Amino acid sequence: MAVVGAQRYRPLMIRSWTRSVAVVVAVCLTTGAGTSGVASAEPPTVSSTAESARAVPDPPDPVPGIVPRQACGTPLGDGDLARLRDLTAPDASPALSTLEELERRTARSREVGDLLAAHGDRRGLFGVGLDEVESDPVLPLQRRGVAPDPEWARKLSLVLLEPYLTALHAHFSGAPVDEHWARYFSLAVDCRQRPAFVAMTGYNAHLTVDLARAVAATDAVPEDVGGYLEIVGGIADHRRLIIDRTLEVYGADLGPLWNLYVVGPAIDAVTGPGVGSGALLRFGDQAYSLLAFSHGLALQDPAVAPVAAGQVLGLWRDVDVVLQSITAVGGL
């Protein structure tokens, strides 16, 4: 494909402001994220926010080649581990269309999630929510066809799903896992960590790193942005599926964060239940997704790809600090 001119996405690739935004979000959210649901009288300073993020120690580094048999639930048997490796193995079938392959891999992801959920294994905290929105709205959208390029949109959903399955396969095989997913697995097996925080580290890996890389891997062009936003907007509109399923299976409540703490209810008091908060969340979700899209365009350009790759991982680390800060004050 023709390389997109760098000037078309450089304005959205400014590393310095992403950290500033992350810190501002952390400070704003933590003022209203306490367990009482009442904003603190004195907002935390940036230094106190950063300090609170270290309230729960990081888990120890995993031992190479050792696969933990349980993650705060009942142990997985040899047959379970073998089935997980089989379900997540990279075995694309060239005889299938992109849509058929997406449906097959989505079904396998759901079986993985169901198996882990049956054991109360917290390595499924991200997957149970992902599986819900893959079933609806993603697959129905992809079956109808997402304009302007339905085939590109299907490839995007398929390519975006694969890093999670690849990480699962590596983890359950005792092989090295990419940094952003290794973080998720190390937290999942550490029972000191709050389950909602663990789940959100999975969404951070998926939406910050994997999404940008999927945009690049599918050779996206700026004209694809309409279809892209239709997909991510549809997922944001169905967030209740993720919230409800994660709470049902693991007792992890993502609702306060995804309903914007005290801000969402205040807006809904004027607009009606779910109306204002839903619109605001959709706006925020699409703004963040546009950043991932711009990173994906930049990753295709050899002139700026190294900078973009560093920005993607830098943003992932910044968001992780924000999530730690919110968790430390009871927001997750």
N, C-alpha and C positions, 0 to 999 in steps of 0.2 A: 504494500500500500504506500501511497505517498505520505511522507512524514509531515505531520501537522506542524505548522510554523510555531516555534516556541513562544512567540509573543502572544499566542492565543490562549495559553494556559499558565504562563508565568505569573500573572497577577494573582492566581489562586494557589501559588506554590511558595508562599512566603513563610519560611520556617519560623521566623521570630514571632509572628503573631499567633501561631498555633499554641505555643506554650502560654502566652499571655491569656488567650481565650480559655485554655484549660484551667488555669489558676483562678480566673474570674468565675468560671462555672462552679469550681469547687467551693469557693468562698460563698457564692450566692446560694447554692444548694444546701451547704452545711448549716447555714443560718436557720433553715426551716426543716432540717432532716432528722431532728432528734426524735426519740421514740414517743415523746409527748405530742408531736405534730405542731408545736408552738415554736415560732422563730425565737432565736436567742436574742437577748437584749443587746449584746455586744458581738458583732460579727468577728470571727476569728481573723487574725492577721495571716499574711501569706506564710510567715515563718511558723506560726502555730499550726496551720493547716498541713504544712510539710511534716512537722513533728508528729502530728496525730496519725499520719499515714504509716508511721513506723510502730504504731501501738501493738499490732500483732506481728510477731517475727515472721520473716519469710520461711517457708518450709526448707528442709535440707535438700541439697541437690540429689537427684535420683542416682541410684547405683547402676552403672552401665550393664546392660544385659539382664537385669532383674526386673521382672514384671510384677508389681504388687497385685495380689489376688483379690484384694478388697479395697474399697474406698468408702469407709464409714458405713457399709452395709454388710450383707452376708458374703462370704468368700465365693469367688468364681471357681468352678471346677475345671479340670483339664478339657472337658468337652466344650464348656463355655468359651474358654480362651481360644480353642481351635476354631469354633464357629465364628467368633469375632474376627479372627485373622482372615478367615475365608470370606466373610461378608465385606470386608474393607479392602480386600486385595484389588490392585489395579488390573482389571480384566475386561477392558472395553471390547465390545463386539463390533467389528467393522460392518457386519451384516445389518445392524440396526440403524435406523434414522436417529438424528440428534434427539428428537422428542422421545422416541422409544428408549434410547439409552438413558435419558434423564429420568424417565418413569422407572426404569429398572434400578438405577442407582438410588433414587429416592426411596423405593421400596426396601432396598437393603439398609439404608440409613435408618429407616423406621424400625426394622427388625433389630438393629444394633441398639437403638434407644429403648425398645421394649425389653430386650434382654437385660440391659443394665438397670432399667427401672425395676424389673422384677427382683433384683438383688439389692435395691436401694443404693446402688453403686453411683457415687456422685460424679463419676466420669461421664454420666449421661445428662448432667444438668443443662448443658447447652443443647444437646441433641434433641431432648424432648420438645423444646420450644421450636427449634428449627424444623422438626418433622411436621409440626402442626401447620406452619405457614407454607411449607413446601406443598402440602396436600391442598391447602386453600389459603391464599389465592394463587400461588405460583403456578401449579400445574394447570388449573383451569385457564389462567391467562395464556399460558404457553400453548395449550391445545387450540384456543381460539386464534392465536397469532397476535403478536405485539408489533404494532406499526412503529417505524416505517420498515423495519427489516426483521420479520419474524424468525428467520433462521439464526441471525446474529443473537437475538434475545434468548433463544433456546440454548445456544452455545454458551452464553454468559452464565445462565443458571446452572448448566452442567459443569462448566469449568470452575465456578464458584463453590460448588459442593465438594469437588474432589480434594482440595487441601485438607479439609476436615477428615474425610475418610482416609486419606493418605497418612495423616497424623495419627489417627486411631490405629491403623495397621502397624505403623512403626512402633508406637507405644506398646501395643500388645504383643509385638515381636521382640521387644527388648532392644530395638534399634534407635539410633539418634532421631530426635524430633526437632523440627524447626523451632527457633527460640520462642515465637509467640504462642505456639501450641504447647510447648514444653512447660511454659508458665502455667497454663490452664491445668494440665495434668498434675503438676506438682502441688498445686493448691487443692485440687479435687481429692487427693489422697491424704491431705492434712486435715484431720477432723477438728482442729482448732479454728479453721476458717469458716466464716459464715457462708452458707450455701448460696445466698443471693449474690454475694460478691464473686464467688467462684463462677456462677453462671454468667455474670457480666464480663468476666475476663474472657470467656468464650466468645461473647458477642463482640468484644473489642478486637480479638484476633480475627474474627470473621469479617467485620465491617471496616476495619481500619487497614488491615494488611491484605487479606485474601481478596477483598472486593477490588482494591486498586490493581492488584496483580492480575485478576481475572479480566478487568477492562483492557489491560495491556495485552494479555495473552490471546484475546479474541479480536485483536486489531480494530478496536473501536475507533470511530471517527466522531467529530463533534455532532454530526447529524444524527447519531444514535442516541443523543441525550434524552429525547422525548420518550422513546420506548423504555430506556433505563429508568427514568423517573416514574413511569407508570408502574413498573415492577416494584421499586422500593417504596413508592407511595402506597401501593396496595398492601404491602406487608405492614407498613405503619398503621394503616387503617384496621388491620386485623390483629393488632398487638394484644388484644384481650385474650386471644387464643393462647398466646405464649404465656401471658401472666397466669391464666387459669390452670394450664397444664403443668407448669413448673411448680405452682403452689400445691396442686393436687398430688403430684408424684413425690416431690421432695420437701414440701413445706417451706419453700423459698419464695418470699413475696417480693416480686419485682414491681408490684403495682404502685407503691408510693413514688418510686423514681420515674417510672414510665408515665405516671399521671401528674408529674411535675410538682409533687409535694403540695405545699399550701397554695401555690400559684394556680394550678389547674382547677381545684375546687372553687377558688375565688372567681375565676373567669366563668366557670360553669354556672355559678349562682346567678349570673346575668344572662348568659346565652342559652342555658338549658343543659341538662346532664350530658357530659361527653362532647358537647358541640365545640365550645371554645377551647377546651384542653386538647381535644382531638385535632383541631385545626392547627393549634400552636405546636403540638408534637409533630404533626406531619411536616410543617414548615421547617422545624429544627432537623428532622430526619433527612429531609431532602437537601437542606443546606450542607449537612455533614456528608451525605452521599455524593453531592456535587464535588466536594473536596476530593473524595476517593476517585471520582471520574476524572478529574483534572490530573490527579497523580497518575492514573492509568494512561492517559494520553502522554504525559511527560515520560513515563517509563519506556515508551516506544521510540523516543528520540535519543539517539546516542549522545547528542550534545549535552543533554541535561539529565539523562537517565541515572547516573550515579548520585546526583544531588537529590533527585526525586526519591530514589530508593532509601537514602538516608532520612529524608523527611517522613516517609511512610513509617519507618521503624521508630523515629523520634516521636512522632505523634502517638503511636501505639504506647510507647513508654509514658508519655505525658498523661494520656487517658488512664493508664494503670494507676498512676499516682493520684489522680482525681478520684478514682473508684476506691482506693485505699482510704482516702480522706473522708469520703462520704460514709464508708463503712465504719470508720473509727468513731463517728458521732452517732451511730445507730441508724443511718439512712438506708442501709441494706441489711 
